[in-house]
Amino acid sequence: MTENQNWTLEIKPKRHLFDINFKELWHYRDLIMLFVRRDFVSKYKQTILGPLWFVIQPLLTTLMFVVVFGNIAGIPTDGLPKILFYMTGITAWNYFAESLRATSNTFVQNAGIFGKVYFPRLTMPISVVISGLIQFFIQFLFLVAFMIYYAIVGADFSPNIYVLLIPVLIFIMAGLGLGFGIIISSLTTKYRDLTNLVSFGVQLWMYASPIIYPLSEIPEKYKIFIIANPVTPIIETFRYGLLGSGTFDFLYLLYSFGFMVVVLGIGILLFNKVEQSFMDTV
């Protein structure tokens, strides 16, 4: 009787490090979408302003940058309106930073769910990266509204054909955020104090990216260190496509893409290894 049964799903332990079933993730796409909805709804469910925080946060951050770095410190913005210069950098950076922060807590925050029911563990961080797109697009539309206003008042900036690279930039940012996030998440199953370093590290990383200053203002002897940051070409290309100012180099962007592939590959392998025994340490 048992021999005649046909099972649609067979759950078995992973045999080796490279035993990753990406096809299984596609079968669980509906679950990913449920997690996306959960992340979006739960984040602002019991708040007064709700999704308005998506635009309040970048607006207040932009205004603070204008006052502190633009007016007090007098850091140039390549002749661009200060609000547009800072807001383009903040919009791109926020998506990467939030993806990294959220995915870095995957194992610790979801240990209860992981211990009760089976599903591909990668669905959780993937859903976080996808749900972050909602916030990104809201902030992007907010940025476009400011661009339209400044275009009406005659500000000097010029969007160009490279704006079509924005989907590519989003993909690279998502991959970097997911890759770094799941690496940290895998390590925090044993080293909990890493979670305390994430927010601090992300903040330092922001200052090492051309968000509050243009790349053209960096002295040549230090510029190589800023360019080595894989987020730098993304921010610069994003700003160049939307405002026509900044540095665009295809090789730099290719470097960011290659960096993303390596980090994401390492992250998935490490995640795959840790998920086999993480319930014993979380």
Secondary structure, 3 states (H helix, E strand, C coil): CHHHCCCCCCCCCCCCCCCCCHHHHHHCHHHHHHHHHHHHHHHHCCCCCHHHHHHHHHHHHHHHHHHHHHHHCCCCCCCCCHHHHHHHHHHHHHHHHHHHHHHCCHHHHCHHHHCCCCCCCCHHHHHHHHHHHHHHHHHHHHHHHHHHHHHHCCCCCCCCHHHHHHHHHHHHHHHHHHHHHHHHHHHHCCCCCHHHHHHHHHHHHHHCCCCCCCHHHCCHHHHHHHHCCCCHHHHHHHHHHHHCCCCCCHHHHHHHHHHHHHHHHHHHHHHHHHCCCHHHCC
